[in-house]
Amino acid sequence: MKKTFILFIIVCIPYISFCQNKQNKYYKPYRFSMSSLTKLPIGETNRYGFDMGFGVMGEFTYTLDQKAKYEISIEAGFISTLSFDENSIDINYLIPAGINIHYYFFDEAFSPFIGIGYGIENFDNGKSITKNKYVLKPTIGISYEKIKVFARYGIISEYNSIEIGISYSFKERPCGCFPTNN
């Protein structure tokens, strides 16, 4: 199922890209962004292996249509995790990577959005509790020009987490309001 979904995405992106209006020189569907986020496990944190995490993510985004309502992105990052014990604090690392699809409600500078992501989290805290886990991440957020604020709910079979973050894109989200050649 996972391989079929990834193959479907890989086949659809070139087709949609080919079908776009190539005459418009202002339309650049690619952009890169950096995110800062915090990750908080839900429920008993011993099963997750840490109490909280802070980190950065890099995201490469492709806008799928000229109306700029749909986007697909690939992200990877680095999260430092903290585990609080009675007498100590343990620091470990989490390396997440994933693919996301977002839907923007408005084709304007300000737009709320929803999305879904699927990825892998590689975490080895010495206990092998959570190593290479697949995670599904429903997302909500608000976008304004180059800034995006988001919240994600990470769903893994044994436990869940909340991620809250802010993202800066090095280029504004393209809009469908650009001039066209007639």
VENURKA-V90513 format. One record per residue. N is the residue number from 1. RES is the residue in one small letter. PSI is psi in whole degrees, 0 to 359 (* if undefined). OMEGA is omega in radians with two decimals (none if undefined). NEAR is the number of other ideal C-beta (glycine too) atoms within 12 Angstrom. Layout:
N,RES,PSI,OMEGA,NEAR
N,RES,PSI,OMEGA,NEAR
//
This chain:
1,m,315,-3.13,9
2,k,316,-3.12,15
3,k,323,3.11,9
4,t,317,3.13,10
5,f,315,3.14,18
6,i,318,3.11,19
7,l,319,3.11,12
8,f,315,3.14,16
9,i,316,-3.11,24
10,i,324,3.13,18
11,v,323,-3.07,14
12,c,324,-3.07,20
13,i,310,3.13,28
14,p,323,3.13,13
15,y,312,3.14,14
16,i,320,3.12,21
17,s,319,3.14,22
18,f,326,-3.09,12
19,c,350,-3.12,13
20,q,161,3.13,26
21,n,102,-3.09,22
22,k,350,-3.13,14
23,q,343,-3.08,13
24,n,109,-3.08,19
25,k,348,-3.12,11
26,y,343,-3.04,18
27,y,110,3.09,27
28,k,104,-3.00,22
29,p,352,-3.09,31
30,y,145,2.99,23
31,r,160,-3.14,28
32,f,142,3.12,22
33,s,158,3.07,34
34,m,139,-3.12,26
35,s,146,2.97,36
36,s,134,-3.07,27
37,l,163,3.01,37
38,t,144,-3.10,28
39,k,126,-3.10,43
40,l,118,3.08,27
41,p,149,3.09,34
42,i,134,3.10,20
43,g,210,-3.09,15
44,e,117,-3.05,14
45,t,344,3.10,26
46,n,326,3.12,18
47,r,330,-3.14,21
48,y,328,3.10,34
49,g,356,3.07,33
50,f,165,-3.09,38
51,d,328,3.08,27
52,m,162,3.13,29
53,g,151,3.09,39
54,f,140,-3.13,25
55,g,187,3.13,32
56,v,151,3.11,26
57,m,143,2.97,41
58,g,140,-3.06,26
59,e,127,3.05,38
60,f,120,-3.00,25
61,t,140,3.07,40
62,y,125,3.10,31
63,t,125,-2.98,36
64,l,331,-3.08,30
65,d,164,-3.10,26
66,q,341,3.09,26
67,k,356,3.06,25
68,a,39,3.10,33
69,k,331,-3.07,25
70,y,137,3.08,32
71,e,150,3.01,40
72,i,142,-3.11,33
73,s,156,3.04,41
74,i,132,-3.10,28
75,e,154,3.04,41
76,a,154,-3.10,26
77,g,197,-3.06,32
78,f,125,-3.14,26
79,i,127,3.01,35
80,s,130,-3.11,25
81,t,145,3.14,36
82,l,133,3.04,27
83,s,123,-3.10,28
84,f,125,3.05,16
85,d,174,-3.13,13
86,e,320,-3.05,7
87,n,359,-3.05,6
88,s,168,3.02,9
89,i,122,3.10,15
90,d,137,3.11,21
91,i,125,3.08,21
92,n,184,-3.04,29
93,y,145,3.13,26
94,l,132,3.13,43
95,i,99,3.12,27
96,p,149,3.03,42
97,a,147,-3.13,28
98,g,179,3.10,35
99,i,138,-3.08,33
100,n,151,2.99,40
101,i,127,-3.13,32
102,h,146,3.03,38
103,y,123,3.12,27
104,y,132,-3.08,34
105,f,328,-3.11,20
106,f,147,3.07,20
107,d,64,-3.10,23
108,e,178,3.14,22
109,a,321,3.09,19
110,f,127,3.12,21
111,s,129,2.93,28
112,p,156,3.14,21
113,f,160,3.01,35
114,i,161,3.14,26
115,g,178,3.09,34
116,i,142,3.12,27
117,g,155,3.08,35
118,y,130,-3.09,32
119,g,190,3.14,34
120,i,143,3.05,27
121,e,120,3.12,44
122,n,110,-3.08,25
123,f,122,3.11,35
124,d,106,-3.12,19
125,n,16,-3.13,27
126,g,342,3.14,16
127,k,352,-3.10,16
128,s,34,3.12,13
129,i,313,-3.05,26
130,t,80,3.13,37
131,k,126,3.13,19
132,n,69,3.11,18
133,k,140,3.06,31
134,y,139,-3.04,25
135,v,139,3.04,35
136,l,132,-3.03,27
137,k,93,2.96,39
138,p,142,-3.01,25
139,t,143,2.93,41
140,i,154,3.14,26
141,g,180,3.11,34
142,i,136,3.14,26
143,s,136,3.02,40
144,y,113,-3.10,22
145,e,252,-3.08,21
146,k,358,-3.08,20
147,i,141,3.10,24
148,k,133,3.05,40
149,v,133,-3.04,24
150,f,161,3.01,35
151,a,136,3.14,27
152,r,147,3.09,39
153,y,107,-3.11,26
154,g,124,-3.10,39
155,i,116,3.03,24
156,i,155,-3.03,29
157,s,324,-3.07,12
158,e,335,-3.02,21
159,y,170,-3.12,27
160,n,166,3.12,25
161,s,163,3.05,38
162,i,135,3.04,26
163,e,130,3.09,43
164,i,130,-3.07,25
165,g,170,3.06,35
166,i,141,-3.05,24
167,s,142,3.05,39
168,y,124,3.10,24
169,s,141,-3.12,27
170,f,358,3.08,19
171,k,144,3.13,18
172,e,153,3.06,26
173,r,129,-3.14,41
174,p,148,3.10,34
175,c,163,3.12,27
176,g,10,-3.05,26
177,c,12,-3.11,18
178,f,161,-3.14,22
179,p,150,3.09,13
180,t,157,3.10,15
181,n,129,3.12,11
182,n,*,none,6
//
